[in-house]
Amino acid sequence: MRRLAVLAASVSLLFAAACGGSGGGDATKGAESSASSAASASAAPVGPPAAVDDLKVTGDAGKKPQVSFPPGTPPATSSAKTIKEGDGDAIKSGDNVVVNLTAFNWDGKTNAMVGSTYDEGSPQMLKVGDTLPKIIHTAFQNAKVGERFFAVVAIDSLSPEQLQQAKAQGTDKTASLYVVDVLGTSKTKAAKGEAVKLDIKGITLENPGGEAAPKLTTKTDVPAPTDLVAKTVIKGDGPKVKSGQAVIVQYTGKIWGTDKEFDSSWTRGDPVMFQIGTGKVIKGWDQGLVGVPVGSRVVLAIPPKLGYGEQGQGEIKGTDTLVFVVDVLEAY
């Protein structure tokens, strides 16, 4: 489901947009605000460089931070600093990390906030890797779960192409500030437990066990159901998912009757995280996953009215019934 893929990439896009990166067309509202805010900063401030050591970040970790910027022009050198040390697991490159993130456009004038997961109502997950700005990649590798740090991404972090774009937009004299709360790491790969036989006529599911992906088959002549069908094949022992929580899932989606796979986190190699029960994903997911115990594997058969409607989306036609196998790994 493409919308899930966009949500999974939203934090990285927020980083990229405020850094003057190319971003793309499917950024979050925060990223779009970042780009428009940066573009409006056409007249660079004058004066001596601001002292990063005088930057003040206040407020309790776990709540939206308050930032007081020092006077002067934005720094040209990237840096990072620990505000509150964590006492959990150490973060390493390649980890999927759950974070709350607040971003600011440090232009030396308004220094506006351009996005915050606290305002969105749920954390996000990102992969610690070289797709992040180098200073942030390094800061994560020096962090532990429970830590709050800030990172200043200045023009020395931009690639030649990004720098050229920033100059064209008049943003090459600005920097970006990120305050990051590290909530946890996602290490579970699949639902575990004894699987029961799937009871949806025309659909089959193989559950190989361990961390292997389940195999969903939807090639059938059986008519698709006209209402939502949700069947739990592995019942988790965690708390029930609540509306408004952010869930981490693995999933595969196919079209009823064709066995055509149109999206799969298993195929991409990483789980995704999104807010459930609030309209951030299709109605069939919101209705089918709220109340499911964490650790469960669920099969959803979703009619068009609870999917993408009569208009469809991409290769999905307005008459297609969607079938997903979903592993609910964690909830925040």
C-alpha beads as a LAMMPS data file, in Angstrom:
LAMMPS data file: protein, C-alpha beads

332 atoms
331 bonds

1 atom types
1 bond types

-500.0 500.0 xlo xhi
-500.0 500.0 ylo yhi
-500.0 500.0 zlo zhi

Masses

1 110.0

Atoms # bond

1 1 1 0.000 0.000 0.000
2 1 1 1.786 3.122 -1.245
3 1 1 0.382 5.348 1.477
4 1 1 2.146 3.226 4.079
5 1 1 5.418 3.537 2.185
6 1 1 5.043 7.322 2.170
7 1 1 4.420 7.341 5.913
8 1 1 7.470 5.184 6.513
9 1 1 9.638 7.677 4.647
10 1 1 8.163 10.824 6.206
11 1 1 10.833 11.447 8.835
12 1 1 13.672 11.076 6.341
13 1 1 11.824 13.436 4.000
14 1 1 11.476 15.950 6.827
15 1 1 15.234 15.800 7.304
16 1 1 15.832 16.164 3.565
17 1 1 13.417 19.040 2.993
18 1 1 14.767 21.231 5.768
19 1 1 18.315 20.454 4.619
20 1 1 17.662 21.716 1.099
21 1 1 17.453 18.201 -0.345
22 1 1 15.443 17.282 -3.385
23 1 1 12.837 15.485 -1.263
24 1 1 10.298 14.599 -3.906
25 1 1 6.561 14.965 -4.167
26 1 1 5.188 12.948 -1.252
27 1 1 6.593 14.777 1.769
28 1 1 4.667 15.225 4.997
29 1 1 3.026 18.498 5.927
30 1 1 6.026 19.271 8.102
31 1 1 8.413 18.808 5.204
32 1 1 6.292 20.944 2.905
33 1 1 6.190 23.671 5.547
34 1 1 9.961 23.392 5.823
35 1 1 10.480 23.921 2.132
36 1 1 8.130 26.905 1.935
37 1 1 9.576 28.430 5.115
38 1 1 13.118 28.045 3.813
39 1 1 12.229 29.501 0.436
40 1 1 10.846 32.616 2.106
41 1 1 14.202 33.320 3.755
42 1 1 15.592 35.185 0.775
43 1 1 17.432 37.901 2.692
44 1 1 20.195 36.342 4.782
45 1 1 20.846 37.887 8.209
46 1 1 24.066 39.756 8.791
47 1 1 26.447 39.786 11.724
48 1 1 28.744 37.332 13.498
49 1 1 27.948 33.583 13.522
50 1 1 25.699 32.342 16.313
51 1 1 27.360 30.314 19.073
52 1 1 25.828 26.819 19.033
53 1 1 26.917 26.339 22.656
54 1 1 24.451 29.100 23.567
55 1 1 21.527 27.240 21.974
56 1 1 19.046 26.310 24.723
57 1 1 16.680 23.328 24.503
58 1 1 14.311 23.073 27.468
59 1 1 11.374 20.943 28.536
60 1 1 11.081 17.345 29.648
61 1 1 12.098 14.562 27.291
62 1 1 8.921 12.936 26.025
63 1 1 7.262 16.302 25.493
64 1 1 7.598 18.840 22.700
65 1 1 10.819 20.811 23.305
66 1 1 11.182 24.561 23.610
67 1 1 14.182 26.129 21.867
68 1 1 15.894 29.475 22.436
69 1 1 18.219 30.438 19.587
70 1 1 21.329 32.574 20.154
71 1 1 21.705 35.799 18.147
72 1 1 23.819 35.901 15.016
73 1 1 23.911 34.294 11.607
74 1 1 23.142 30.565 11.340
75 1 1 26.163 28.290 11.821
76 1 1 27.951 26.990 8.732
77 1 1 29.321 23.912 10.523
78 1 1 27.160 20.930 11.499
79 1 1 27.188 19.711 15.093
80 1 1 25.289 17.572 17.604
81 1 1 24.921 17.553 21.377
82 1 1 23.354 15.245 23.951
83 1 1 20.713 16.987 26.079
84 1 1 19.637 13.993 28.168
85 1 1 21.561 10.719 28.218
86 1 1 19.700 7.499 27.565
87 1 1 19.998 4.362 29.651
88 1 1 18.645 1.813 27.173
89 1 1 20.153 -0.172 24.324
90 1 1 22.879 1.459 22.257
91 1 1 21.848 2.470 18.738
92 1 1 23.852 1.174 15.807
93 1 1 23.811 1.784 12.073
94 1 1 21.093 -0.237 10.363
95 1 1 18.706 -0.119 13.331
96 1 1 15.070 0.856 12.887
97 1 1 14.632 3.528 15.556
98 1 1 11.373 4.933 16.934
99 1 1 11.670 8.663 17.570
100 1 1 9.856 11.849 18.317
101 1 1 11.336 14.601 16.183
102 1 1 10.955 18.387 16.135
103 1 1 12.552 20.392 13.317
104 1 1 13.366 24.106 12.998
105 1 1 14.545 26.280 10.107
106 1 1 17.468 28.208 11.633
107 1 1 17.520 31.309 9.457
108 1 1 18.734 33.806 12.068
109 1 1 15.426 35.682 11.906
110 1 1 12.225 33.820 12.794
111 1 1 13.892 30.416 13.344
112 1 1 10.507 28.856 12.753
113 1 1 9.500 25.358 13.731
114 1 1 8.702 23.448 10.552
115 1 1 7.348 20.163 11.896
116 1 1 7.012 17.955 14.960
117 1 1 5.825 14.415 15.511
118 1 1 4.411 15.675 18.820
119 1 1 1.955 17.777 16.819
120 1 1 1.141 14.772 14.612
121 1 1 0.177 12.815 17.717
122 1 1 2.462 9.805 17.339
123 1 1 6.158 8.980 16.901
124 1 1 7.734 7.759 13.688
125 1 1 10.302 5.151 12.765
126 1 1 13.395 5.635 10.637
127 1 1 16.374 3.571 9.623
128 1 1 19.746 4.729 10.925
129 1 1 21.839 4.824 7.782
130 1 1 23.646 6.944 5.256
131 1 1 20.405 8.281 3.775
132 1 1 20.312 10.570 6.828
133 1 1 22.533 13.655 7.048
134 1 1 25.968 12.502 8.233
135 1 1 25.869 14.443 11.499
136 1 1 22.519 12.844 12.416
137 1 1 23.706 9.386 11.392
138 1 1 26.702 9.837 13.704
139 1 1 24.578 11.258 16.538
140 1 1 22.331 8.198 16.502
141 1 1 25.325 5.858 16.666
142 1 1 26.497 7.684 19.792
143 1 1 23.040 7.492 21.400
144 1 1 21.062 5.058 23.539
145 1 1 17.340 4.484 23.886
146 1 1 15.897 7.176 26.168
147 1 1 18.258 9.887 24.927
148 1 1 17.379 13.376 23.759
149 1 1 19.863 15.078 21.478
150 1 1 19.908 17.952 19.042
151 1 1 21.655 18.109 15.703
152 1 1 22.432 21.184 13.639
153 1 1 22.607 20.407 9.930
154 1 1 24.492 23.219 8.194
155 1 1 25.650 23.779 4.623
156 1 1 28.750 21.639 5.141
157 1 1 26.383 18.626 5.210
158 1 1 24.964 19.354 1.757
159 1 1 26.060 17.525 -1.366
160 1 1 27.215 19.704 -4.304
161 1 1 23.801 19.202 -5.921
162 1 1 21.961 20.138 -2.718
163 1 1 24.172 23.184 -2.239
164 1 1 23.466 24.337 -5.793
165 1 1 19.734 23.926 -5.166
166 1 1 19.976 25.783 -1.858
167 1 1 21.743 28.682 -3.563
168 1 1 19.033 28.807 -6.218
169 1 1 16.380 28.944 -3.478
170 1 1 18.294 31.477 -1.414
171 1 1 18.623 29.057 1.525
172 1 1 22.379 28.439 1.472
173 1 1 22.849 30.773 4.461
174 1 1 20.435 28.855 6.694
175 1 1 20.785 25.730 8.833
176 1 1 18.360 23.164 10.206
177 1 1 17.948 22.145 13.829
178 1 1 16.489 18.811 14.928
179 1 1 15.614 17.826 18.485
180 1 1 15.314 14.042 18.657
181 1 1 13.862 11.852 21.425
182 1 1 14.896 8.210 20.992
183 1 1 12.026 6.034 22.199
184 1 1 13.141 2.567 21.171
185 1 1 14.379 0.221 18.478
186 1 1 12.256 -2.186 16.465
187 1 1 13.895 -5.600 16.328
188 1 1 10.935 -7.969 15.962
189 1 1 10.647 -9.232 12.383
190 1 1 7.490 -11.354 12.426
191 1 1 4.566 -12.522 14.535
192 1 1 5.445 -15.657 16.474
193 1 1 3.223 -18.374 17.844
194 1 1 0.997 -21.238 16.779
195 1 1 -0.975 -20.429 13.658
196 1 1 -4.542 -21.573 13.028
197 1 1 -5.900 -22.328 9.568
198 1 1 -7.174 -19.278 7.713
199 1 1 -10.959 -19.381 7.394
200 1 1 -11.613 -17.230 4.325
201 1 1 -12.965 -19.233 1.395
202 1 1 -10.794 -18.831 -1.711
203 1 1 -7.727 -17.459 0.151
204 1 1 -4.807 -19.511 1.480
205 1 1 -1.960 -18.610 3.797
206 1 1 1.223 -20.504 4.587
207 1 1 2.867 -19.698 7.930
208 1 1 6.478 -20.929 7.759
209 1 1 7.384 -19.805 11.286
210 1 1 10.459 -18.004 12.601
211 1 1 11.193 -14.703 10.864
212 1 1 10.162 -15.909 7.402
213 1 1 7.417 -14.040 5.554
214 1 1 3.996 -15.686 5.335
215 1 1 2.879 -16.698 1.853
216 1 1 -0.505 -15.307 0.853
217 1 1 -2.347 -16.688 -2.197
218 1 1 -5.377 -14.844 -3.577
219 1 1 -5.872 -16.531 -6.962
220 1 1 -9.481 -17.680 -6.798
221 1 1 -12.803 -17.762 -8.625
222 1 1 -14.701 -17.335 -5.354
223 1 1 -16.565 -13.991 -5.288
224 1 1 -14.953 -11.392 -3.028
225 1 1 -16.749 -10.439 0.195
226 1 1 -18.642 -7.161 0.113
227 1 1 -17.875 -6.308 3.737
228 1 1 -14.644 -6.199 5.708
229 1 1 -13.318 -9.585 6.806
230 1 1 -10.636 -9.736 9.511
231 1 1 -9.240 -13.081 10.645
232 1 1 -6.512 -13.588 13.254
233 1 1 -4.280 -16.560 12.419
234 1 1 -1.683 -15.933 15.149
235 1 1 -2.934 -14.312 18.340
236 1 1 -0.319 -12.177 20.055
237 1 1 0.090 -11.908 23.809
238 1 1 0.655 -8.140 23.907
239 1 1 -1.790 -5.363 24.789
240 1 1 -4.607 -4.576 22.389
241 1 1 -3.911 -1.839 19.848
242 1 1 -5.740 1.386 20.659
243 1 1 -7.017 4.015 18.258
244 1 1 -4.452 6.805 17.958
245 1 1 -1.447 4.594 18.660
246 1 1 1.429 4.213 16.222
247 1 1 1.900 0.591 15.189
248 1 1 4.885 -1.143 13.613
249 1 1 3.852 -3.785 11.088
250 1 1 5.045 -6.123 8.385
251 1 1 2.536 -6.725 5.603
252 1 1 1.880 -8.015 2.110
253 1 1 -0.988 -6.776 -0.050
254 1 1 -2.550 -8.610 -2.998
255 1 1 -5.630 -8.198 -5.194
256 1 1 -8.458 -10.704 -4.693
257 1 1 -8.748 -13.144 -7.608
258 1 1 -5.461 -12.259 -9.332
259 1 1 -2.780 -13.133 -6.750
260 1 1 -1.045 -9.926 -7.867
261 1 1 1.164 -8.415 -5.139
262 1 1 0.991 -4.629 -5.245
263 1 1 2.942 -3.829 -2.087
264 1 1 4.919 -5.594 0.627
265 1 1 7.115 -4.460 3.483
266 1 1 8.563 -7.972 3.462
267 1 1 9.738 -7.446 -0.119
268 1 1 11.269 -4.058 0.736
269 1 1 13.031 -5.586 3.737
270 1 1 11.809 -3.363 6.577
271 1 1 8.638 -2.938 8.653
272 1 1 6.704 0.329 8.599
273 1 1 5.125 2.490 11.283
274 1 1 1.903 4.485 11.093
275 1 1 -0.877 5.851 13.267
276 1 1 -3.966 3.647 13.396
277 1 1 -7.608 4.560 13.846
278 1 1 -7.294 8.198 12.805
279 1 1 -7.683 8.178 9.021
280 1 1 -3.973 8.082 8.218
281 1 1 -4.457 4.817 6.288
282 1 1 -7.380 3.208 4.460
283 1 1 -10.542 2.508 6.454
284 1 1 -10.107 -1.250 6.255
285 1 1 -6.849 -0.996 8.187
286 1 1 -8.290 1.397 10.763
287 1 1 -11.301 -0.829 11.343
288 1 1 -9.489 -4.153 11.131
289 1 1 -6.433 -3.531 13.317
290 1 1 -7.747 -1.506 16.275
291 1 1 -8.253 -3.974 19.123
292 1 1 -5.809 -6.571 17.772
293 1 1 -3.264 -7.779 20.385
294 1 1 0.333 -6.820 19.656
295 1 1 2.205 -9.815 18.269
296 1 1 -0.721 -10.992 16.123
297 1 1 -0.890 -11.985 12.459
298 1 1 -4.126 -10.870 10.811
299 1 1 -5.583 -11.336 7.331
300 1 1 -7.798 -8.514 6.055
301 1 1 -10.104 -8.732 3.031
302 1 1 -11.048 -5.139 2.241
303 1 1 -13.801 -4.180 -0.238
304 1 1 -13.313 -1.056 -2.390
305 1 1 -15.561 1.087 -0.164
306 1 1 -13.081 0.582 2.694
307 1 1 -10.010 0.722 0.466
308 1 1 -9.395 3.279 -2.274
309 1 1 -13.017 3.666 -3.339
310 1 1 -14.343 3.917 -6.872
311 1 1 -11.343 5.974 -7.999
312 1 1 -8.812 3.270 -7.094
313 1 1 -5.123 4.103 -6.901
314 1 1 -2.380 3.318 -9.405
315 1 1 -2.665 -0.315 -10.486
316 1 1 -5.529 -0.867 -8.022
317 1 1 -8.874 -0.463 -9.781
318 1 1 -11.985 0.905 -8.128
319 1 1 -13.570 -2.562 -8.223
320 1 1 -10.642 -4.415 -6.621
321 1 1 -10.939 -6.102 -3.238
322 1 1 -7.629 -5.934 -1.380
323 1 1 -6.222 -8.740 0.744
324 1 1 -3.483 -8.120 3.318
325 1 1 -1.621 -10.328 5.721
326 1 1 -0.425 -8.062 8.532
327 1 1 1.936 -8.790 11.425
328 1 1 1.360 -6.305 14.267
329 1 1 4.819 -6.141 15.845
330 1 1 4.723 -3.196 18.283
331 1 1 2.536 -0.277 19.351
332 1 1 3.462 3.120 20.847

Bonds

1 1 1 2
2 1 2 3
3 1 3 4
4 1 4 5
5 1 5 6
6 1 6 7
7 1 7 8
8 1 8 9
9 1 9 10
10 1 10 11
11 1 11 12
12 1 12 13
13 1 13 14
14 1 14 15
15 1 15 16
16 1 16 17
17 1 17 18
18 1 18 19
19 1 19 20
20 1 20 21
21 1 21 22
22 1 22 23
23 1 23 24
24 1 24 25
25 1 25 26
26 1 26 27
27 1 27 28
28 1 28 29
29 1 29 30
30 1 30 31
31 1 31 32
32 1 32 33
33 1 33 34
34 1 34 35
35 1 35 36
36 1 36 37
37 1 37 38
38 1 38 39
39 1 39 40
40 1 40 41
41 1 41 42
42 1 42 43
43 1 43 44
44 1 44 45
45 1 45 46
46 1 46 47
47 1 47 48
48 1 48 49
49 1 49 50
50 1 50 51
51 1 51 52
52 1 52 53
53 1 53 54
54 1 54 55
55 1 55 56
56 1 56 57
57 1 57 58
58 1 58 59
59 1 59 60
60 1 60 61
61 1 61 62
62 1 62 63
63 1 63 64
64 1 64 65
65 1 65 66
66 1 66 67
67 1 67 68
68 1 68 69
69 1 69 70
70 1 70 71
71 1 71 72
72 1 72 73
73 1 73 74
74 1 74 75
75 1 75 76
76 1 76 77
77 1 77 78
78 1 78 79
79 1 79 80
80 1 80 81
81 1 81 82
82 1 82 83
83 1 83 84
84 1 84 85
85 1 85 86
86 1 86 87
87 1 87 88
88 1 88 89
89 1 89 90
90 1 90 91
91 1 91 92
92 1 92 93
93 1 93 94
94 1 94 95
95 1 95 96
96 1 96 97
97 1 97 98
98 1 98 99
99 1 99 100
100 1 100 101
101 1 101 102
102 1 102 103
103 1 103 104
104 1 104 105
105 1 105 106
106 1 106 107
107 1 107 108
108 1 108 109
109 1 109 110
110 1 110 111
111 1 111 112
112 1 112 113
113 1 113 114
114 1 114 115
115 1 115 116
116 1 116 117
117 1 117 118
118 1 118 119
119 1 119 120
120 1 120 121
121 1 121 122
122 1 122 123
123 1 123 124
124 1 124 125
125 1 125 126
126 1 126 127
127 1 127 128
128 1 128 129
129 1 129 130
130 1 130 131
131 1 131 132
132 1 132 133
133 1 133 134
134 1 134 135
135 1 135 136
136 1 136 137
137 1 137 138
138 1 138 139
139 1 139 140
140 1 140 141
141 1 141 142
142 1 142 143
143 1 143 144
144 1 144 145
145 1 145 146
146 1 146 147
147 1 147 148
148 1 148 149
149 1 149 150
150 1 150 151
151 1 151 152
152 1 152 153
153 1 153 154
154 1 154 155
155 1 155 156
156 1 156 157
157 1 157 158
158 1 158 159
159 1 159 160
160 1 160 161
161 1 161 162
162 1 162 163
163 1 163 164
164 1 164 165
165 1 165 166
166 1 166 167
167 1 167 168
168 1 168 169
169 1 169 170
170 1 170 171
171 1 171 172
172 1 172 173
173 1 173 174
174 1 174 175
175 1 175 176
176 1 176 177
177 1 177 178
178 1 178 179
179 1 179 180
180 1 180 181
181 1 181 182
182 1 182 183
183 1 183 184
184 1 184 185
185 1 185 186
186 1 186 187
187 1 187 188
188 1 188 189
189 1 189 190
190 1 190 191
191 1 191 192
192 1 192 193
193 1 193 194
194 1 194 195
195 1 195 196
196 1 196 197
197 1 197 198
198 1 198 199
199 1 199 200
200 1 200 201
201 1 201 202
202 1 202 203
203 1 203 204
204 1 204 205
205 1 205 206
206 1 206 207
207 1 207 208
208 1 208 209
209 1 209 210
210 1 210 211
211 1 211 212
212 1 212 213
213 1 213 214
214 1 214 215
215 1 215 216
216 1 216 217
217 1 217 218
218 1 218 219
219 1 219 220
220 1 220 221
221 1 221 222
222 1 222 223
223 1 223 224
224 1 224 225
225 1 225 226
226 1 226 227
227 1 227 228
228 1 228 229
229 1 229 230
230 1 230 231
231 1 231 232
232 1 232 233
233 1 233 234
234 1 234 235
235 1 235 236
236 1 236 237
237 1 237 238
238 1 238 239
239 1 239 240
240 1 240 241
241 1 241 242
242 1 242 243
243 1 243 244
244 1 244 245
245 1 245 246
246 1 246 247
247 1 247 248
248 1 248 249
249 1 249 250
250 1 250 251
251 1 251 252
252 1 252 253
253 1 253 254
254 1 254 255
255 1 255 256
256 1 256 257
257 1 257 258
258 1 258 259
259 1 259 260
260 1 260 261
261 1 261 262
262 1 262 263
263 1 263 264
264 1 264 265
265 1 265 266
266 1 266 267
267 1 267 268
268 1 268 269
269 1 269 270
270 1 270 271
271 1 271 272
272 1 272 273
273 1 273 274
274 1 274 275
275 1 275 276
276 1 276 277
277 1 277 278
278 1 278 279
279 1 279 280
280 1 280 281
281 1 281 282
282 1 282 283
283 1 283 284
284 1 284 285
285 1 285 286
286 1 286 287
287 1 287 288
288 1 288 289
289 1 289 290
290 1 290 291
291 1 291 292
292 1 292 293
293 1 293 294
294 1 294 295
295 1 295 296
296 1 296 297
297 1 297 298
298 1 298 299
299 1 299 300
300 1 300 301
301 1 301 302
302 1 302 303
303 1 303 304
304 1 304 305
305 1 305 306
306 1 306 307
307 1 307 308
308 1 308 309
309 1 309 310
310 1 310 311
311 1 311 312
312 1 312 313
313 1 313 314
314 1 314 315
315 1 315 316
316 1 316 317
317 1 317 318
318 1 318 319
319 1 319 320
320 1 320 321
321 1 321 322
322 1 322 323
323 1 323 324
324 1 324 325
325 1 325 326
326 1 326 327
327 1 327 328
328 1 328 329
329 1 329 330
330 1 330 331
331 1 331 332
